[in-house]
Each structure stands twice: as structure tokens, then as C-alpha cells.
Amino acid sequence: MKQSKQYYLLIIPVVIICVAFFLLPMVKLLWLSLAEQNGISYWYILTKPMYLKSLLSTFLLSFVVTIASLVIATMVGLFLTRYEFKGKSLLVAMLSFPLVFPGVVIGFFVIMLAGRQGLFAELGLALVGERWTLAYSISGLFIGYLYFSIPRVVLTVMGAAEKLDYNLIEAGRSLGANRWQLLRDVTLPALTPGLISSGSICFATSMGAFGTAFTLATNLNVLPMTIYTEFTLNANFAMAAALSLILGFITWLCLTIARRQGGSSLGMGG
């Protein structure tokens, strides 16, 4: 009985945190979203081009960033795991830098790279006499999201690749399998749980990233900026709450599916 009471005492802080930081805010958001004409904001999201375009463009951008991050980071992670060279530890440390930078700083980096006075602009001016400016468009946002997404996947791939059973790879080679067959049939199945997990985090982070979008916000119509505009400039709390709930539901659904698929892949791999 004493042990059970101790367990109940330990769970009290968890319950308080869940209620204070999740349950109450979610209930308040739901109430706000339904306060205006019984939830007409949700209908506006599906019928008004501005809101629908913001939702679809954010989803598409996050999807493309996730796929690109998985492809690039898988190649980089496998290379760093398999080969030793001078400066490798420094390179791995540099790859992890974006994880500590806030979104505003990453947006500033994108401006320095592809802004009106950035490196791309100077290069375009020197080559064709015209400044190449990408920072203040969806392309600039793609670069920024890719910058902080790749390290997450690289570190995950490196951790999973270190646990690969290279005896399986050698056995495949002895049976005549080429490099691409080994990648398809041995390496990628072993990395699948980690790729699903890190990919879902990339997608969820890209869906809700605000700092980078805020820094580059000139002609960007993505969901975090739309929520910010509705809440601060338009004082449309019902629409901001509805958009926030939809954003939260999409990311939660993505993470839930990824967790189940990752567990299934792990089970099949075992």
C-alpha cells in the first residue's frame, strides 16, 4: 500500500503539467474556434482561398523538405559512418550546429546567403548582371527548413548505421549483389525505423516553424505566419484558434502514424 501511494504521489506532477500545458490550452483553443457562429472558421479554412492555400502550401513545403532531408542526410550519414578521414569529428560537430540556432538566426543566415545583398545576389550580379534573390520566397524558406532538418536525420542515420550487421552486407556481396541491391535490400530496411522517426520530426517541425518564416516574411503564405497575422493584426481569435488546432492535429497525426510504422518496421527487422 505504501508503494502504491508513492506511485500516486509521483504521478501528481505529471498530471498537473498535462492539465496546465496541454488540456486547458487545448480546451481554450477549441472554445475560441467555436465561439464565432458555431465554428464557421473551419468552413472558411476549407472555402476561402487564402486559408486553404496557406494550409496546402505549408503541407507541401514540409513534405518536400522532409523528403529532401531524408535523401541528403542518408547519403551523408552513411558516408560519415563508413569512412574515416582527418577532420571527421569537426565536420560532424559542424553538422550539429543548426540544432542549437533559433529560427530567427537561421532566417538571417538565409538572407546572408540568398538575400538582396547575399552571396547569390553578388554571384548573379557578377555572372549575368542581375541579382539572384531567393530568401524572401518559398525557395528561401525551403533552404532554411532544409538547413535545420538535415542534421536531425544525419545524426539518426549515423546512430543506426553504426549498428548495422556488416556480415549481412558481406554475405550479399558474396552472393553477387551489387551496391544498389545491397542498399535496397540490406541497408535501407535496417535504417527504416530511424528514417521514419526522424522524417516525422522533420515534417512536424517544418509545419510549425515560425522564427525562420517570420524573419523571411515578405511574400510567404505559410500556416504559422497566417496564424500570427490573424491573432495579432486582425484580432481574429476564432480563426487563429481553428488554424492552430488544425496545425496541431496534422503534426500529431504525422507523429502517431510514424511511431506506429516505425514500430512495425522495427518488429519486421527483428
C-alpha positions in Angstrom: 0.0 0.0 0.0 2.8 2.4 0.8 4.4 1.8 -2.6 1.2 2.4 -4.4 0.7 5.7 -2.5 4.2 6.7 -3.5 3.4 6.0 -7.2 0.3 8.1 -6.9 2.4 11.0 -5.5 4.9 10.7 -8.3 2.2 10.9 -10.9 0.7 14.1 -9.5 3.3 16.4 -11.1 2.8 14.7 -14.5 -1.0 15.3 -14.2 -0.5 18.9 -13.2 1.8 19.5 -16.2 -0.5 17.8 -18.7 -3.5 19.7 -17.4 -1.8 23.1 -17.3 0.2 22.9 -20.5 -2.0 20.7 -22.7 -5.5 20.1 -21.6 -6.5 23.6 -20.6 -4.9 25.4 -23.6 -6.5 22.8 -26.0 -9.9 23.3 -24.4 -9.5 27.1 -24.6 -8.5 26.9 -28.3 -11.4 24.7 -29.1 -13.8 27.0 -27.3 -12.3 30.1 -29.2 -12.6 28.3 -32.5 -16.2 27.5 -32.0 -17.2 30.9 -30.4 -17.8 32.6 -33.7 -21.1 31.4 -35.3 -20.7 27.8 -34.1 -17.3 27.1 -35.7 -17.7 28.8 -39.1 -14.0 29.4 -39.1 -13.4 25.8 -40.0 -15.7 26.2 -43.0 -13.8 29.4 -44.0 -10.5 27.4 -43.9 -11.8 25.0 -46.5 -13.6 27.5 -48.7 -11.5 30.7 -48.6 -8.5 30.5 -51.0 -6.2 32.5 -48.6 -6.6 30.0 -45.8 -6.7 26.9 -47.9 -3.6 27.9 -49.9 -1.8 28.6 -46.7 -2.6 25.1 -45.4 -1.8 23.3 -48.6 1.5 25.2 -49.2 2.7 24.6 -45.7 1.9 20.9 -46.0 3.6 20.6 -49.4 6.6 22.6 -48.3 7.0 20.4 -45.2 6.6 17.2 -47.3 9.3 18.3 -49.8 11.7 19.4 -47.1 11.3 16.0 -45.3 11.9 14.0 -48.5 14.9 16.1 -49.4 16.3 15.9 -45.9 16.0 12.1 -45.8 17.7 11.7 -49.2 20.6 14.1 -48.5 21.1 13.1 -44.8 21.0 9.3 -45.6 23.9 9.7 -48.1 25.9 11.9 -45.8 25.2 9.8 -42.7 26.3 6.5 -44.4 29.4 8.2 -45.8 30.4 9.5 -42.4 29.8 6.2 -40.8 31.7 4.0 -43.2 34.8 6.2 -43.9 37.4 7.6 -41.6 39.3 10.8 -42.6 41.0 13.8 -41.0 38.6 16.4 -39.6 35.7 14.0 -39.5 34.9 14.8 -35.8 35.0 18.5 -36.6 32.7 18.0 -39.6 30.2 16.1 -37.5 30.3 18.8 -34.9 29.6 21.5 -37.5 26.7 19.5 -38.9 25.1 19.6 -35.5 25.4 23.4 -35.2 21.9 24.2 -36.7 20.3 22.3 -33.9 21.3 25.0 -31.4 20.3 28.0 -33.6 16.8 29.6 -33.2 14.7 30.0 -36.3 15.4 33.8 -36.4 19.1 33.2 -36.7 18.6 30.6 -39.4 16.4 33.1 -41.3 19.3 35.6 -41.0 21.7 33.0 -42.5 19.3 32.5 -45.4 19.3 36.3 -46.0 23.1 36.4 -45.9 23.1 33.6 -48.5 20.2 34.4 -50.8 19.0 37.9 -49.8 19.3 41.1 -51.8 22.9 41.7 -50.6 23.7 38.0 -50.2 26.2 35.7 -51.8 23.8 34.5 -54.5 22.9 38.1 -55.4 26.6 39.0 -55.7 27.2 35.9 -57.8 24.3 36.6 -60.1 25.4 40.2 -60.5 28.9 39.1 -61.5 27.7 36.5 -63.9 24.6 37.9 -65.7 24.3 41.4 -64.3 21.2 40.6 -62.3 20.9 39.9 -58.6 19.6 36.4 -57.7 17.3 36.8 -54.7 15.6 33.7 -53.2 15.5 34.5 -49.5 12.1 36.2 -49.4 10.2 33.5 -51.2 9.1 29.9 -50.6 12.5 28.8 -52.0 14.3 30.7 -49.2 12.0 29.1 -46.7 12.9 25.7 -48.2 16.6 26.4 -47.8 16.1 27.5 -44.2 14.0 24.5 -43.2 16.4 22.2 -45.0 19.3 23.7 -43.0 17.9 22.8 -39.6 16.2 19.5 -40.8 19.3 17.7 -42.3 21.3 17.5 -39.0 18.4 15.7 -37.2 18.4 13.0 -39.9 22.2 12.8 -40.3 22.7 12.1 -36.6 19.9 9.5 -36.6 21.3 7.7 -39.6 24.8 7.7 -38.2 23.5 6.1 -35.0 21.5 3.4 -36.9 24.3 2.8 -39.4 26.8 2.1 -36.6 24.5 -0.8 -35.5 24.4 -2.4 -39.0 25.4 -6.0 -39.2 28.1 -5.8 -41.9 28.2 -9.6 -42.1 24.9 -9.3 -43.9 26.5 -6.9 -46.4 29.4 -9.2 -46.9 27.1 -12.2 -47.4 25.2 -10.2 -50.0 28.4 -9.4 -51.9 29.5 -13.0 -51.9 26.1 -13.9 -53.4 26.8 -11.4 -56.2 24.6 -8.4 -55.1 25.7 -5.1 -56.4 26.0 -1.8 -54.5 22.4 -0.7 -55.2 20.9 -4.1 -54.3 22.7 -4.1 -51.0 21.4 -0.6 -50.3 17.9 -1.6 -51.2 17.7 -5.0 -49.5 20.1 -4.6 -46.5 21.0 -1.1 -45.6 17.7 0.8 -46.1 15.5 -1.8 -44.3 17.8 -1.6 -41.3 17.6 2.2 -41.3 13.9 2.4 -41.9 12.8 2.9 -38.2 15.2 5.7 -37.7 14.3 7.3 -41.1 10.6 7.2 -40.2 11.2 8.7 -36.8 13.5 11.5 -37.9 11.4 12.1 -41.0 8.3 12.6 -38.9 10.1 15.1 -36.6 11.3 17.0 -39.7 7.8 17.2 -41.1 6.3 18.3 -37.8 9.0 20.9 -37.2 8.6 22.3 -40.7 4.8 22.5 -40.3 5.1 24.6 -37.2 8.4 26.5 -37.6 7.7 30.2 -37.0 11.0 32.0 -36.4 12.5 31.4 -39.9 9.3 32.2 -41.6 8.9 35.4 -39.6 12.4 36.6 -40.5 11.8 36.0 -44.2 8.2 37.0 -44.2 7.7 39.2 -47.3 5.6 37.1 -49.7 5.2 34.0 -47.6 1.8 32.4 -47.0 2.5 29.6 -44.6 0.3 28.5 -41.7 2.4 29.8 -38.8 2.5 33.3 -40.4 -1.2 33.1 -41.2 -2.0 32.2 -37.5 0.3 35.1 -36.4 -1.4 37.6 -38.7 -4.9 36.5 -37.7 -4.1 36.7 -34.0 -2.1 39.9 -33.8 -3.1 42.1 -36.8 -6.6 41.1 -37.5 -7.6 40.1 -33.9 -9.5 37.2 -35.4 -9.1 34.9 -32.4 -11.5 32.3 -33.7 -9.7 31.8 -37.0 -6.3 31.8 -35.2 -7.5 29.1 -32.8 -9.0 27.0 -35.6 -5.9 27.1 -37.7 -3.8 26.3 -34.6 -5.9 23.2 -33.9 -5.7 22.0 -37.5 -1.9 22.5 -37.4 -1.6 20.6 -34.2 -3.8 17.8 -35.4 -1.8 17.3 -38.6 1.5 17.2 -36.8 0.1 14.9 -34.1 -1.3 12.6 -36.8 2.0 12.5 -38.6 3.9 11.6 -35.4 1.4 9.0 -34.4 1.5 7.3 -37.8 5.3 7.4 -37.8 5.5 5.9 -34.4 3.3 3.0 -35.4 5.1 2.5 -38.7 8.5 2.8 -37.1 7.5 0.1 -34.5 6.2 -2.2 -37.3 9.4 -1.7 -39.3 11.5 -2.4 -36.2 9.4 -5.6 -35.5 9.8 -6.8 -39.1 13.5 -6.0 -39.0 13.9 -8.1 -35.8 
